């Protein structure tokens, strides 16, 4: 049964990687695979527990005769529950950040962006667009940032080809910005919640390589831009009757929301509570500020007409379900003991830190950065890694491997648009084809990835 579960996970990853061909939603596939793997695990639970968890299961039985009911109880409460708790932590974190963004967007707090970005110089617009995306994605999830910045860019740039170029830059900037903070992407958030990285050390190791990689691509893209940018003349977005807020009120809410998200790692370090508690604290405070600023709307039917970004909510709900499905799937494989065997095989193939990182990074362009990070956590967070002492230290908490894994998976996932959820959003929103992306952008990202990897090597 262990082999069957592993084959189902591999087949699921194949369907996830070929979503643009088979037209099956990757979140649906991930959820189905995750649930199916645990159903199969329960079917053969007695044999799997005897092989991998004999001591703990014997302690659970405590002299009672083994039965199907006790086997299911042990699997549900002792094995499955820890993966459910892990997925729930991330889901609550993403729910909090998504709701925070809804509050800010609904009150026009991001209306400053089109004003600050408006220019006729395409090169200046490129740098400003990438810079804002890089900074925003360090605070918000990169999928959220990409959807928002693509919407901003689409209302300003008239030329369809330029929108494709700027859109690809937005995806890269979001992936780079999301990679260097623990709250910027689900993959880095997973490393933090697993206790494999600490926010300050992690950001210190990745901010420069991520920034260098982005700058390299921007320098290459600049050469392909025209002399003048055709700007679309559009009216300000309509959000119902929330336009009574002054600019200072919107700026206040923006500072509270973004500043609160930046404070989450400090909140966790002070209280030792899960990070999602910090997000809920920020959200509750922002909610109070929102009600104070919109006091004249409270209790009136005008408040109901405030438009919410339902498309963004739908995309993020899929993001959450995708993560939950993958967590369940890799958890089931880990409990079969196959990952321990695979760990020994990979360690025998290469005993070099960057060999593991580059291999997983290249794989992320096909199967997705989140899948690679979750598989890397499942494989290499085992303290019994059979490797040299130097390599073994790299896999310890705050070791060099975890930032390397995050960087290589983020940049490797950007080699193809199907490598990240942000890239898939670009393909849907701007109708970017895989052929166009490979011809115009993959080579630039590959060069930037290698240069950033060199910077990471010099820093470590």
SULSULDA-V275402 format. One record per helix or strand. SS is the DSSP state (H for helix, E for strand). FROM is the first residue (numbers start at 1). LEN is the number of residues. If there is no record, write none. Layout:
ss = {SS/SS}
from = {FROM/FROM}
len = {LEN/LEN}
This chain:
ss = {H/H/H/H/H/H/H/H/H/E/H/H/H/E/H/H/H/H/H/H/H/H/H/H/H/H/H/H}
from = {2/19/26/45/54/68/112/122/142/157/160/186/199/231/242/247/275/295/301/310/338/353/369/389/400/417/421/434}
len = {16/4/18/8/8/39/6/18/13/1/20/8/24/1/3/25/19/3/5/27/12/15/12/6/14/3/10/26}
